Amino acid sequence: MKIGSFETDGYAALAPMAGVADRSFRRLCREFGAAYTVSELISSKAVSLNDKKSLGMMNLTENERPVGLQLFGSDPQTMAEAAVKGMQFCPDFIDINMGCPAPKVAGNGGGAALMKDPKLAESIVKAVVNAVEIPVTVKIRSGWDENSINAVEIAKRSENAGAKIITVHGRTRQQMYAPSVNLDIIKEVKNAVSIPVVGNGDIETAKDASNMYEYTGCDFVMVGRGAMGAPWIFRQINAWMYEGITVPEPPISERMRVLIRQSQMTVEDKGEHNAMREMRKHAAWYMKGIKGAAAYRRECGQLSSLEQLYELCFKVCKENE
Ligand SMILES: Cc1cc2nc3c(=O)[nH]c(=O)nc-3n(C[C@H](O)[C@H](O)[C@H](O)COP(=O)(O)O)c2cc1C
């Protein structure tokens, strides 16, 4: 798929995930064949105030491309200014968040709250589209709640305002992350707009991805939680979609190798102290399904150095030979 100068070569993108899909994880997922990646969500207001942490989050590396900067906010002007500031980091596209349910985002009128105000949502897209030369994409939910399912309207308005891709997470804001995703709403959006539609929600296996494509007719799929502690899901999806090949789950030694690689990249990016604290949850995800996982997870929760991680991985391999 080609959007502007942003070209993709796989079947599934990595979903934006605050506190999870950082630079190292995005790079790792690209190595496993993720079609493109999206930054963690960044506050347009904080960027406009030159907040150092937010500007730091905008810093992108070559290895994670194609990559988009995801912004949230409720003011068209501030969103446009933040997008312009983001251009110094050369993103391949700007993604507008209209799905975040968190009170500190939606409570201030941004994220999923924009779905309650379609006109404002449209003017935000318009303002950002007019401010930058690169493609602007929009990530939405099915609606705010069951009584206001309006993904089709928001998608049409976004298209009208110049958005180049719509990603639909088929759940309302009220539903947060359960029950299971509503594929029908993704299909409805796909049938209503001419720009590419990305289907998102509950893809845990290559078969789930294939089902999302078949059922909704979407142009792309996006994987979030299914990639946590399992970045090889992109390789599995691509093998299935390109060649009909089922790639089995990697052996434990390979999983530990990938965990070590992610940890090393994170340490390089954030320093050992911060990195290892963040890697605790990732390490625990890599233990999923391994015999004795509960005890290993407890050890993951104590990790504070790479050395400790090496020892744990060695132990996991040895005990599961
Ligand atoms: C820990 C976590 C953080 C997330 N952060 C973001 C975010 O920053 N921006 C966004 O648009 N969606 C965010 N999401 C939602 C995901 O991008 C995705 O839409 C959702 O998890 C459904 O896809 P999945 O079932 O594949 O996980 C987040 C989800 C999780 C689990």
The ligand as a Gaussian input file, in Angstrom:
#p B3LYP/6-31G(d) Opt

LIG

0 1
 C       -1.494000      -0.704000      26.856000
 C       -2.250000      -0.104000      25.701000
 C       -1.978000       1.187000      25.299000
 C       -2.675000       1.761000      24.232000
 N       -2.344000       3.025000      23.826000
 C       -2.933000       3.540000      22.728000
 C       -2.514000       4.788000      22.198000
 O       -1.606000       5.442000      22.705000
 N       -3.158000       5.249000      21.076000
 C       -4.164000       4.546000      20.461000
 O       -4.708000       4.996000      19.446000
 N       -4.567000       3.363000      20.949000
 C       -3.975000       2.844000      22.041000
 N       -4.350000       1.608000      22.474000
 C       -5.351000       0.842000      21.734000
 C       -4.691000      -0.048000      20.690000
 O       -4.013000       0.714000      19.714000
 C       -5.741000      -0.934000      19.981000
 O       -6.642000      -0.112000      19.307000
 C       -6.520000      -1.823000      20.957000
 O       -5.662000      -2.413000      21.910000
 C       -7.272000      -2.927000      20.209000
 O       -6.399000      -3.723000      19.466000
 P       -5.858000      -5.157000      20.001000
 O       -7.061000      -5.975000      20.351000
 O       -5.059000      -5.704000      18.866000
 O       -5.038000      -4.875000      21.225000
 C       -3.677000       1.030000      23.564000
 C       -3.961000      -0.271000      23.971000
 C       -3.263000      -0.849000      25.023000
 C       -3.576000      -2.263000      25.416000

